[in-house]
Amino acid sequence: MFVDFEKPYVKLQEAFFSIQNHVGRALQNMLPVFDKGSLQYLNQKRPLEMLGEPDRIPYPAIDDTYIHIILHEEITEFVGFSYFCCPEALGLRAGKDSPSLKANKNAPDDRMWTLLLGKVLQNNFLLPLYGDEMINIHEPYQQLVKNYKTPSLNLKKDKSSLKAFEDHAAQYSAQSHRDKRNYLRMQLKTISRMMMDSQGLLGPKFQLVLALLALSRHELLWYFRHLEWNSKKYREVQDQDIAELVHLVEDMSQTCLKHREVIRTYHRKLLQGLYGPRTSNILESCRARFEGGQVLNVMQSIVDHINQSDSDLKALRLNWRRAEAYMSGYQFKASMLDQNCRLMFQTMLKVYELSRNIDEIEMQLVEKGSLKELYFYNKQVDQVFKDTLSGNQSQPLYVMSFVRILNSFPDNISKNLNQEMRKMIGRKSVSQGEGYLQSIVSHVRTMLDQLRGSPNGFLNLANQIGGDKVADRLKQRMLSRSSNSVGSSPNNPSSPNGPNSQSTSQRPGFESYYSSKNLIEHMTSIERNLTYCLFSLARSHEIAVYDTLFSPSEYLRDNLQQYVNQHLSLILMAKPSITKEGRNDQKTQDFRPPSQIMYELETFCMSLKIIEQCINVDVQELLTSALFDHMVNQQPINNPHNEADTIEPASMVYARWYVDMIYNSNNKYKLQFVPHKKSMVSTKDTPINGYRAEEYLDVNEMRVLARLMGPFGFKLMDDMLLDLIYQQVERLRDVISSLARVLREQEQLLYTEQALDKDMNKKFGGLENMLPIAITIGSLMEFRKCIKRSLRESASDYVPVIYKVLQSVSAQCENQSALVQKLIWDCGLEDEKNVGKDAVLNQKLESLVQASSVWDVLPVAFAVMLTLNKVWKDVDYNVQLEGWNNNAHLSITCFNELALALSACNNQDSQFSIDNTYTKFAEVSSMLLLNMRLAKNYEKQVNSCHIFADRLIKSCPSACTVSVQEEFSPYAMTRSIYVQTYEPLQRLNSVTAEGTNSSEAQE
């Protein structure tokens, strides 16, 4: 009618003109029923509370009060609309026009305007018409007080009271409804917990549950109707607990559906055991009044339906509606005054309602507890969802309730009337559900980022207690103690070191303290919200929305997989920022040092552990899969241009960077190999200022790298190293091959006067390139040892059972399968039967060794190399380093590994035995060094060369070579050389020790 009429208020009054007094009397009778839905009545009479009278908990809730409470919303709308359609009814007074109500002598006004309509107007602004169409209920009454005047009623004098109603609604209605929602929320929470523990109570208390759901639904709809309504006088209705009420309504409805058989069985027995005999007795007492009519047959049919155990009682309700309509006729006016007839109407009203709890439980829950009308307030629902998820007063524990209510939105359209419209709403609800789930998952990712990397997150807290910060803090504490030690008295309370003072920096473990309580509360709040959000996802295993089934846990898992992949990519491949000093570095940082990467990776895993504690998602599997993709996967994919492309894993980037650093460590990057550290370090000549090489190549960093890359990454790196070793050994072979004839001649002249010719530098000038090549080979081989050692230590620490088993297999089993050999290599183990023999290296060099016959002069070439002035010019032995400044000690590693490889690849030929190789070097080098001591051009290098030869010979696996050396080079001479070389260092150490002792004595 609002759509049909241009001026609907006037037309409606004309349509209801003839029945205004009848409507007014009906409204008068609703006054006591209407009050039962008020908060005052609920607090005083407590019909919705179960714990107020524990002894009455098992009793059934079948009083008329629950029916009246269920109808409270309909009564409110009926009163609000009826009085402006029937304004004459406003003139009726209590006691005068309605005998059921007694006049209140103390009340200044006993008209229905004040007693009934006033309560509606004081608590409402907007009443629904249909869907999202609403009406400001005060507007039609404002027109009434302006224009309506009849001989029996003049409403103009009520203009002030109407304004008072509106002002009261503007000031207090929001708070009144908020208080009512809080009351309903507490009762729903209590009853929901009781029903979970005692499902049998659902039967006797189902009417109470329906009443709670109906009132809660009414309050929720009122909230969303008024949420964005703008008025100058009207106060906002923001409620931080509204999400919890939505959740409780939805959860209570689901609980009832889950245990519907309990409800159905209880009410069937209740009807048969109590109301069947009662209805039959009432019918017998009224038989005389209905004798000979159709009413008696219909009522008898109803009694038969009650006594039968039929699960479909729709016919019973239809028969009662027929009988009720028939008995409402004029001919039964006198019969309705009979007490038994009135009792029959009251009893049948309960039977009608209770019968629906048998075969229409789902429909009952839809009518009383469904939130399908929220579809018409979609904008407000979206805003409340966002506030619930991440607002200032967020309640993430209940966020999934907004996804579940979407399934009821298509029910606003009947299945039989408009299938296309229903389908459109359904698809829209599915899309909205996907958006909600995406928002929830995005919020989870945001909170994980905050926990991990915010200014007060796990990462920065971990940085606070590690690395350079702790070293700097310890330094500051030592300096502060030394500065405070003078002039401070421990007995002086005012002094910094007084007995009553203990600064934060002096407390144990202060490095891990947050700087303020607010930071703790902030991090606790983030962790709590994340936990609640995850618990909300875990509660719902599957959620049906129209024709789609959502699985929140799987949805979260899929998104977390992407999240973990993205963050691992950032963690593993993040490049450090280029500093001002490092702009011209010849070697840039393609990634951060392994310890920093592992440090951040462990912090990331720590934040992900919260997920595993709250929801059934295997975080370890996600991390393992992501690390496998970044460290192992090299499967080709197709890019958008249909060109075959390959994803380069982080292990490839790491391997390429490390191999380049080691390969060019001597000639390009000027690194120094420190034997006792077993790693490369930067020097003053290193053309890298932005970082130090040991930040990547230190033994501890390599152990961390072994954990990151694993056997696959190190195998990849080892293959690159072997290729480079093969290339350099091939170059070394070419150098030796070009001088093989001359070297053999030199070996024949060893015991003659021509053993040390004046033209040695010219004659063997081609050997000048041999030392750099040998150093490069040695650095590559030392790095191979380092990665195997790192693998072995990593396996021993993190997979000790596997490590010990493979160690036993390696020691005891002679015939090992290829798989076992691969596993042994993955753990960094060596074959116990062939210690010192690198089978992988031997296999790589086998073709190179067997294809040439020049390797027999390798020891002669190394010995002759000691006589070349250009090679050993400005190359001194560093006693602190216990090596040479040009990394010549790495060439010893090259010689050792090549000797082992030559022996392994030519095991049938005694010429290439290990002892023969070292013996030949000892003989040739000793004779040349003796001649060099007698010559004049070798004073600067002879001691250094002598130590080089001694270090090389002593590295032989066999001890017999040392005795051979002593035959040509006496031990006394070798010892004197070492004493002469180490004497400056010993003198410096003694001076330093004397200075330290004297300072301690003075103190």
Beta strands, then each sheet from edge to edge (+ up, - down):
strand 1: 126-130
strand 2: 133-136
strand 3: 149-150
strand 4: 153-154
strand 5: 543-545
strand 6: 548-550
strand 7: 636-638
strand 8: 644-646
strand 9: 672-674
strand 10: 679-681
strand 11: 877-878
strand 12: 883-884
sheet 1: 1+ 2-
sheet 2: 3+ 4-
sheet 3: 5+ 6-
sheet 4: 7+ 8-
sheet 5: 9+ 10-
sheet 6: 11+ 12-
end
